[in-house]
Amino acid sequence: MSTLLEETYSEAVRRAETDRPAGGAPVPGSEWLEADGQGGFASGTADLVRTRRYHALLLAAAAPPSERFVLVNGLEAWIETPEGRFPISSQSYLPGVVHPDGVSRIERFETDPWPRWTFRLAENLRVMQEIFVSRRSGATALVWRLSKKRLDATLSVRLLFSGRDYHALHHENPAFRFQPQRRGYGWLWIPYEGAPAVNVATNGSYLHDPIWYLNFLYSQEKARGLDAAEDLASPGVFRFDLVKGEAVILLSTEAPAGEDDAVLLARRLRIDEKRRRFGFPSRLERAADDYIVRRGEGKTIVAGYPWFTDWGRDTLIALRGLCLATGRLEEARQILLEWAGTVSEGMLPNRFPDRGGEPEYNSVDASLWYAVAVHDYLETCVRARRRVPVSERDVLAGAVQAILEGYRRGTRYGIREDSDGLLACGVPGVQLTWMDAKVGDWVVTPRIGKPVEVQALWFNALSIGARFSGRYNEPAEKAAASFARRFWNQRGGSLYDVIDCDHVPGTFDRRFRPNQIFAAGGLPFALLSGERAQSVVDAVEARLWTPLGLRSLAPEDPDYAGRYAGGVAERDGSYHQGTVWPWLAGPFVEAWVRVRGGTPESKSEARKRFLEPLLRHTQEAGLGHLPEIADGDPPHAPRGCPFQAWSVGEALRLDRIVLAVR
């Protein structure tokens, strides 16, 4: 290793030692994520035991960010010394047995700059293990080293393979290809025909010894009412003499370019990754980077890890925080231009299938959120003095106008501008709003008619369109007047959730939900102001606010579900019936500050009262991130995806824009 590389490496190590948090025992149930920027990732629990089918060391997207394959699920590892044999891994097996006892040897767990465990094997024997994914190469690096030199210490590692779709499970079968191909950097496996290759670069020796490990149990899958048992294949054992130096395994779907020294390559990747990670102003901004991934020649936003890809609605909501609030205007530009080409009959797709098939156009609000994102992007460019070429501005304006014209003419699923200027939508059996849970043929919250947040988005889209063409001024004014006249619930001092329910004129849904907050906050143009806005904000705070965001239904409602648990039907049935959504903290806090005049004092109070308690939850479920949802009842346990883009995005938007004092 060159002197320059030694100095750079030492500098990076010193910085890591200085900047990293204290660390300690793993938080039970907490999970770590290492994303590769392509839609793939490595993930697991702080206490080592894999609890999800998605926990893996190498999970790759063959067609970024889709067609994900789980290739290397985990590992078995142990240290042999004169004092004995010490496992440093743990697995959960049916019917609920944890073996071996590596978890009991974790003395310390740290998350920065990436997951790192210290195992205490004996009085004077400690081994450190670290896992990180290189954003440059996409490789997962596994590194072990002794805390100090010894006379004898051998590490043995068995990799656990599958080669399956990331939503599926793997079982013992005769088709798995155990035999590797020798390469200069290490070894190559192709577990099944059609699966990506697994390249293993290592400085260890390899002993071929094929074996199946049977009946792994994934407790999170079992709790979700899903199949939870899996079998994995282990082709053989890698062995390392730790006395001679660190042990390295690099896992990748691509062969290392021009490298045959795994240790040197791992050190270079480590230095590169530390520089990248330390380049972010905050841990939350570093988390934001995990969601911005490649799609085709452009960029998109993964909605959440471990099971979502890019969803239209989620992408456009999250973009304002992940990209605009953090100054990542080039990524925002690429995303908006990429999505501009997907408008069909005024609609943007809400979801791209994981593999093949056509995009799904089944959202009324994704297109309207696109208009909002375009507005905020252009406004941010003005403030940043970034020139937007006329040709690109025309593409964005054209997409917004195509959305407005499609909706005004009428499009799929009964979406149309009604005679009162408001936007009607919905047909039986289809979930169009963000409250989109469906169990079989049962749409849990159909909200057919004129949902309140859709009107706020419609008014905003018209107002934004008016900046490109004056023909939208009158429709925007008409929609605002109708909204003020028709949505106010005088008795409740709040807004109806839906009017003209099931397209029956004059009917109202009085359920108290958070959707009304968008009339006062979360969007560029407010529909409510003055006493009505204050009344809505106060009522929402009193009935829906929790330290993790807003409940989706007031607790006194007979359909309120305080816990998100059980099988698929139970969970989806409660998804928007009381479950807390952290992303709704964004519009709520913005409305709360607006009704107090947006003063520095109100922003400071909101930061302490709402944002800081929310951010404390970044160390509970998805480490460094915010979860998708939480229970409506205390203690508001995190649920759903532990790593959610719009939750992180709205927290960043609050921190960097809404609550910033300039």
Secondary structure as GFF3:
##gff-version 3
##sequence-region A 1 662
A	DSSP	alpha_helix	3	19	.	.	.	ID=ss1
A	DSSP	beta_strand	31	35	.	.	.	ID=ss2
A	DSSP	beta_strand	41	45	.	.	.	ID=ss3
A	DSSP	beta_strand	56	63	.	.	.	ID=ss4
A	DSSP	beta_strand	66	81	.	.	.	ID=ss5
A	DSSP	beta_strand	84	87	.	.	.	ID=ss6
A	DSSP	beta_strand	91	93	.	.	.	ID=ss7
A	DSSP	beta_strand	97	99	.	.	.	ID=ss8
A	DSSP	three_ten_helix	102	105	.	.	.	ID=ss9
A	DSSP	beta_strand	106	110	.	.	.	ID=ss10
A	DSSP	beta_strand	116	122	.	.	.	ID=ss11
A	DSSP	beta_strand	125	133	.	.	.	ID=ss12
A	DSSP	beta_strand	140	146	.	.	.	ID=ss13
A	DSSP	beta_strand	154	165	.	.	.	ID=ss14
A	DSSP	beta_strand	181	182	.	.	.	ID=ss15
A	DSSP	beta_strand	186	189	.	.	.	ID=ss16
A	DSSP	beta_strand	198	202	.	.	.	ID=ss17
A	DSSP	beta_strand	205	217	.	.	.	ID=ss18
A	DSSP	alpha_helix	219	223	.	.	.	ID=ss19
A	DSSP	beta_strand	229	241	.	.	.	ID=ss20
A	DSSP	three_ten_helix	242	244	.	.	.	ID=ss21
A	DSSP	beta_strand	247	252	.	.	.	ID=ss22
A	DSSP	alpha_helix	262	278	.	.	.	ID=ss23
A	DSSP	alpha_helix	283	289	.	.	.	ID=ss24
A	DSSP	beta_strand	292	295	.	.	.	ID=ss25
A	DSSP	beta_strand	298	301	.	.	.	ID=ss26
A	DSSP	beta_strand	304	305	.	.	.	ID=ss27
A	DSSP	alpha_helix	312	319	.	.	.	ID=ss28
A	DSSP	pi_helix	320	324	.	.	.	ID=ss29
A	DSSP	alpha_helix	329	340	.	.	.	ID=ss30
A	DSSP	alpha_helix	366	383	.	.	.	ID=ss31
A	DSSP	alpha_helix	390	409	.	.	.	ID=ss32
A	DSSP	three_ten_helix	412	414	.	.	.	ID=ss33
A	DSSP	beta_strand	416	417	.	.	.	ID=ss34
A	DSSP	beta_strand	423	424	.	.	.	ID=ss35
A	DSSP	beta_strand	438	439	.	.	.	ID=ss36
A	DSSP	beta_strand	442	443	.	.	.	ID=ss37
A	DSSP	beta_strand	450	451	.	.	.	ID=ss38
A	DSSP	alpha_helix	452	465	.	.	.	ID=ss39
A	DSSP	three_ten_helix	470	472	.	.	.	ID=ss40
A	DSSP	alpha_helix	473	486	.	.	.	ID=ss41
A	DSSP	beta_strand	488	489	.	.	.	ID=ss42
A	DSSP	beta_strand	494	495	.	.	.	ID=ss43
A	DSSP	beta_strand	498	499	.	.	.	ID=ss44
A	DSSP	three_ten_helix	501	503	.	.	.	ID=ss45
A	DSSP	beta_strand	508	509	.	.	.	ID=ss46
A	DSSP	three_ten_helix	514	519	.	.	.	ID=ss47
A	DSSP	alpha_helix	530	544	.	.	.	ID=ss48
A	DSSP	beta_strand	545	546	.	.	.	ID=ss49
A	DSSP	beta_strand	549	551	.	.	.	ID=ss50
A	DSSP	alpha_helix	568	574	.	.	.	ID=ss51
A	DSSP	beta_strand	580	581	.	.	.	ID=ss52
A	DSSP	three_ten_helix	582	584	.	.	.	ID=ss53
A	DSSP	alpha_helix	585	594	.	.	.	ID=ss54
A	DSSP	alpha_helix	600	606	.	.	.	ID=ss55
A	DSSP	pi_helix	607	611	.	.	.	ID=ss56
A	DSSP	alpha_helix	612	615	.	.	.	ID=ss57
A	DSSP	three_ten_helix	616	619	.	.	.	ID=ss58
A	DSSP	beta_strand	629	630	.	.	.	ID=ss59
A	DSSP	beta_strand	638	639	.	.	.	ID=ss60
A	DSSP	beta_strand	643	644	.	.	.	ID=ss61
A	DSSP	alpha_helix	645	653	.	.	.	ID=ss62
A	DSSP	pi_helix	654	658	.	.	.	ID=ss63
###
